[in-house]
Amino acid sequence: MASEQQMKNPLLVGRAIRAQLEHEVPQDLPLERDFREDSDYTITDHVQELHKSLCKDPRTLELITSLVSHLHAFARETQLTHAEWTKAVKFLTRAGKESTDYKNEFVLLSDCLGLSALVDEINHPKPPGCTDGCEPGPFYTEDAPTLPSGSSLAKPGTTGESMIFIGSVKNLKGESVKDATIDVWQADGDGVYDIQYPDREEPNDRGKILANPDGTFSYRGILPTAYPIPSDGPTGDFLHALGRHPHRASHIHFTLKAPGYDELTTALYPSHSPFLGTDPVFATKKSLICQLTEERDSKRWAELGFKEGEVRGGRVWVWKYDFVLPTIEQVEQVKAARAQKSKQ
């Protein structure tokens, strides 16, 4: 184990480290035994002991200890080669270099491995009977207008067929949830979000809807269509190598908030959409697939809130769904039960 005097000796330590030692002197430990595969002291043991001796934050130590354990086990189980690991490192390097504010390849990779969906289920467990959640995706913005129930979220001229969404927000007892806000964002009839248009001047196909006192709400808009996640980078290559495609089924994103209730971020899918069973980000669940109806009676369009000449395509798609939220206390009870089960 090197002393502080040794660390500052220019014959032993280079200029860069000597400069850093002016601010912090690292703790050094002696190397007391060799580590070797197929022995009683492997590289895994050595790494874990080093972290246990030096890391001061318990949660960081817990996470890294588990990560090292699983990574090393993966390498042993697969007998990972130098060439394969070099290829993986090059892939991750590309993911970092090609990431932008609007296309983070690491987020895409997390989504396409199902990790994002798993983390959401861990952090927002749902008691039976509650609406399932999913990740928000990359197209959420903070600038959506706050609107009363019944408003239109689509600007005039937005591509796509007319749709009305009719919903409610209830709790597990079937009671209406008061003071609920429903944040909505979606693609248009071309499968494109407003922020993907270079000439975007204001929000479109998005809004924060204030539910009625009885928990009901509705909005008029455009029926979304399927679209691909960005596939021109390493994540696209990853999907291609596995025989998978980058196409997401048609969907609408929602985030629901209400005092005393666990925040819900989810998405709903029309049953007529393709790609429901091969969602590249694993956000589609059977409970979130909805059967839509078509309203072709023009007399009913006005009753639904559409102005004369506003409906195109000769029909209005009617989409209905009843959201069920758990209370914060109910979610904490599920988490506690899971923690107790993991200790058994």
ChimeraX attribute file (.defattr): number of C-alpha atoms within 10 A of each C-alpha:
attribute: neighborCount
match mode: 1-to-1
recipient: residues
	/A:1	10
	/A:2	10
	/A:3	11
	/A:4	13
	/A:5	7
	/A:6	12
	/A:7	18
	/A:8	18
	/A:9	13
	/A:10	11
	/A:11	8
	/A:12	9
	/A:13	12
	/A:14	12
	/A:15	12
	/A:16	8
	/A:17	13
	/A:18	16
	/A:19	11
	/A:20	11
	/A:21	14
	/A:22	9
	/A:23	8
	/A:24	9
	/A:25	14
	/A:26	11
	/A:27	11
	/A:28	12
	/A:29	11
	/A:30	7
	/A:31	8
	/A:32	7
	/A:33	8
	/A:34	10
	/A:35	15
	/A:36	13
	/A:37	10
	/A:38	7
	/A:39	9
	/A:40	8
	/A:41	13
	/A:42	13
	/A:43	14
	/A:44	18
	/A:45	14
	/A:46	16
	/A:47	14
	/A:48	16
	/A:49	12
	/A:50	12
	/A:51	15
	/A:52	15
	/A:53	10
	/A:54	13
	/A:55	13
	/A:56	10
	/A:57	9
	/A:58	9
	/A:59	10
	/A:60	11
	/A:61	16
	/A:62	13
	/A:63	10
	/A:64	14
	/A:65	17
	/A:66	11
	/A:67	12
	/A:68	15
	/A:69	14
	/A:70	12
	/A:71	12
	/A:72	13
	/A:73	13
	/A:74	12
	/A:75	12
	/A:76	11
	/A:77	9
	/A:78	8
	/A:79	9
	/A:80	12
	/A:81	10
	/A:82	9
	/A:83	9
	/A:84	10
	/A:85	12
	/A:86	11
	/A:87	12
	/A:88	12
	/A:89	12
	/A:90	13
	/A:91	16
	/A:92	17
	/A:93	12
	/A:94	16
	/A:95	20
	/A:96	14
	/A:97	10
	/A:98	15
	/A:99	16
	/A:100	10
	/A:101	6
	/A:102	11
	/A:103	16
	/A:104	18
	/A:105	23
	/A:106	17
	/A:107	17
	/A:108	25
	/A:109	21
	/A:110	16
	/A:111	20
	/A:112	23
	/A:113	17
	/A:114	15
	/A:115	15
	/A:116	22
	/A:117	19
	/A:118	17
	/A:119	14
	/A:120	15
	/A:121	15
	/A:122	12
	/A:123	11
	/A:124	22
	/A:125	21
	/A:126	23
	/A:127	16
	/A:128	9
	/A:129	13
	/A:130	17
	/A:131	18
	/A:132	25
	/A:133	24
	/A:134	25
	/A:135	20
	/A:136	17
	/A:137	16
	/A:138	13
	/A:139	15
	/A:140	17
	/A:141	11
	/A:142	9
	/A:143	11
	/A:144	19
	/A:145	15
	/A:146	15
	/A:147	18
	/A:148	17
	/A:149	19
	/A:150	19
	/A:151	17
	/A:152	22
	/A:153	23
	/A:154	21
	/A:155	14
	/A:156	10
	/A:157	7
	/A:158	16
	/A:159	18
	/A:160	19
	/A:161	20
	/A:162	24
	/A:163	26
	/A:164	24
	/A:165	18
	/A:166	17
	/A:167	18
	/A:168	20
	/A:169	27
	/A:170	21
	/A:171	17
	/A:172	15
	/A:173	10
	/A:174	10
	/A:175	12
	/A:176	18
	/A:177	24
	/A:178	16
	/A:179	16
	/A:180	24
	/A:181	24
	/A:182	27
	/A:183	22
	/A:184	22
	/A:185	26
	/A:186	27
	/A:187	27
	/A:188	25
	/A:189	19
	/A:190	14
	/A:191	20
	/A:192	17
	/A:193	21
	/A:194	21
	/A:195	17
	/A:196	11
	/A:197	9
	/A:198	7
	/A:199	8
	/A:200	11
	/A:201	9
	/A:202	11
	/A:203	19
	/A:204	23
	/A:205	23
	/A:206	27
	/A:207	26
	/A:208	22
	/A:209	24
	/A:210	20
	/A:211	23
	/A:212	20
	/A:213	12
	/A:214	15
	/A:215	21
	/A:216	20
	/A:217	23
	/A:218	23
	/A:219	23
	/A:220	23
	/A:221	27
	/A:222	25
	/A:223	27
	/A:224	27
	/A:225	23
	/A:226	21
	/A:227	20
	/A:228	14
	/A:229	19
	/A:230	16
	/A:231	18
	/A:232	9
	/A:233	17
	/A:234	23
	/A:235	27
	/A:236	19
	/A:237	15
	/A:238	17
	/A:239	17
	/A:240	13
	/A:241	10
	/A:242	8
	/A:243	8
	/A:244	15
	/A:245	19
	/A:246	19
	/A:247	19
	/A:248	24
	/A:249	26
	/A:250	25
	/A:251	26
	/A:252	20
	/A:253	22
	/A:254	24
	/A:255	18
	/A:256	20
	/A:257	19
	/A:258	17
	/A:259	13
	/A:260	12
	/A:261	18
	/A:262	20
	/A:263	17
	/A:264	24
	/A:265	21
	/A:266	23
	/A:267	26
	/A:268	24
	/A:269	25
	/A:270	20
	/A:271	15
	/A:272	13
	/A:273	15
	/A:274	15
	/A:275	17
	/A:276	23
	/A:277	12
	/A:278	16
	/A:279	19
	/A:280	24
	/A:281	23
	/A:282	20
	/A:283	26
	/A:284	25
	/A:285	16
	/A:286	12
	/A:287	11
	/A:288	18
	/A:289	18
	/A:290	16
	/A:291	12
	/A:292	17
	/A:293	13
	/A:294	12
	/A:295	17
	/A:296	13
	/A:297	11
	/A:298	14
	/A:299	9
	/A:300	12
	/A:301	19
	/A:302	13
	/A:303	9
	/A:304	17
	/A:305	15
	/A:306	19
	/A:307	10
	/A:308	9
	/A:309	6
	/A:310	13
	/A:311	16
	/A:312	11
	/A:313	9
	/A:314	12
	/A:315	17
	/A:316	26
	/A:317	19
	/A:318	18
	/A:319	20
	/A:320	16
	/A:321	16
	/A:322	14
	/A:323	20
	/A:324	22
	/A:325	29
	/A:326	25
	/A:327	19
	/A:328	14
	/A:329	12
	/A:330	17
	/A:331	19
	/A:332	17
	/A:333	14
	/A:334	15
	/A:335	17
	/A:336	12
	/A:337	11
	/A:338	13
	/A:339	11
	/A:340	10
	/A:341	9
	/A:342	8
	/A:343	6
	/A:344	5
